[in-house]
Amino acid sequence: MTTQEALYKYCLRLGDNSLILSHRLAELCSWGPFLEEDIALTNISLDLIGQAEALLGYAATLEGNGKTADDIAYLRSEREYYNHWLVEQPNIDFGYVIVRQFLNDAWAYHLYSQLASSADEQLAAITAKALKEIRYHLRHSGEWLIRLGDGTKESHDRVQEALNELWKYTGELFEMDEVDATLITKGIVPDTNAIKTNWNTTVREVLDKATLTLPEDGYMVTGSREGIHSEHLGHLLSNMQYLQRAHPGAQW
C-alpha cells in the first residue's frame, strides 16, 4: 500500500465519521428539547458537514479521478462507507444523543489535536481548523452529560442506560490496520494507543462528575474498517442519498 492510497483511505474514514454523525444530528432539527439546544445541535451538524466536505474533498484529490466531495458523499454503496458504528446509531432520546456525541467528541478532540501537527500539510490544515470547532463540541456534550447524569433519577438512569448500550461501539475507535501503520511511519497520523489513554482520562473525569458508572469492557463491535455496518446505516443512506439518486447530478 502506497502512502497516497493509505492517506486516501484514512481521509475517507474521518470524512465518513463526520458526514454520518452530521446527518444524525440534522435529523433532530426542530426536535431539540428547547429552542436554544435545537439550534446548538443544528450548528454542530453544520460544523461536521463542513469537516466532512474538507476531508472528502481532499480524498477526492488524492484519488485523482475527477470526483468531487459530493460524489464521494452521495454515490457510494453501504459497504463503501468506513464510519464507526458509534456515529450511525439512531437518535433514541436526548440522553442517548448526548452520550453518543460525547464519546465521539472526546475521541475526535484527542485525535485531531495530534493530526493538527501531521507531516501532511493539507491534513494538518483541515484538522487544525476542525479542532477549533471540536473543542466546543466536547465542552457542549460534556456539560450536558454532567447535567443529565447528576440531575434527576430519570435523567441519570436514561444516560446510564445509553452509556451501557453504546460502550460496545467504542473499541473500534482505536483499532489500527495497514492504513494506520503506513501513515504512522511517515509521521502523518498518530498511534492510537496514546489517543486511547487520553480519551480514557477525559471520559473518566466527565463520568465522575456526572455520577455515572464506567461500563466494563466486554464484547466490542468491529467491522467498519472493512465496510461492515449495522442495519441502521442502510436506512440512513436511503434518506441522505435520495436527491442525488432521484435526480443524478442535481445542483442548487
Residue, then its C-alpha position, 0 to 999 in steps of 0.5 A: m500500500t502506497t502512502q497516497e492510497a493509505l492517506y486516501k483511505y484514512c481521509l475517507r474514514l474521518g470524512d465518513n465519521s463526520l458526514i454520518l454523525s452530521h446527518r444524525l444530528a440534522e435529523l433532530c432539527s426542530w426536535g431539540p428539547f428547547l429552542e436554544e439546544d435545537i439550534a446548538l445541535t443544528n450548528i454542530s451538524l453544520d460544523l461536521i458537514g463542513q469537516a466532512e466536505a474538507l476531508l472528502g474533498y481532499a480524498a477526492t484529490l488524492e484519488g485523482n479521478g475527477k470526483t468531487a466531495d459530493d460524489i464521494a458523499y452521495l454515490r457510494s454503496e453501504r459497504e463503501y462507507y468506513n464510519h464507526w458504528l458509534v456515529e450511525q446509531p439512531n437518535i433514541d432520546f436526548g440522553y442517548v444523543i448526548v452520550r453518543q456525541f460525547l464519546n465521539d467528541a472526546w475521541a475526535y478532540h484527542l485525535y485531531s489535536q495530534l493530526a493538527s501537527s501531521a507531516d501532511e500539510q493539507l491534513a494538518a490544515i483541515t484538522a487544525k481548523a476542525l479542532k477549533e470547532i471540536r473543542y466546543h463540541l466536547r465542552h457542549s456534550g460534556e456539560w450536558l452529560i454532567r447535567l443529565g447524569d447528576g440531575t434527576k433519577e430519570s435523567h441519570d438512569r436514561v444516560q446510564e442506560a445509553l452509556n451501557e448500550l453504546w460502550k460496545y461501539t467504542g473499541e473500534l475507535f482505536e483499532m489500527d490496520e495497514v492504513d494506520a501503520t503506513l501513515i504512522t511511519k511517515g509521521i502523518v497520523p498518530d498511534t492510537n494507543a496514546i489517543k486511547t489513554n487520553w480519551n480514557t482520562t477525559v471520559r473518566e473525569v466527565l463520568d465522575k462528575a456526572t455520577l455515572t458508572l464506567p461500563e466494563d469492557g466486554y464484547m466490542v463491535t468491529g467491522s467498519r474498517e472493512g465496510i461492515h455496518s449495522e442495519h441502521l446505516g442502510h436506512l440512513l443512506s436511503n434518506m441522505q442519498y435520495l436527491q442525488r439518486a432521484h435526480p443524478g447530478a442535481q445542483w442548487 
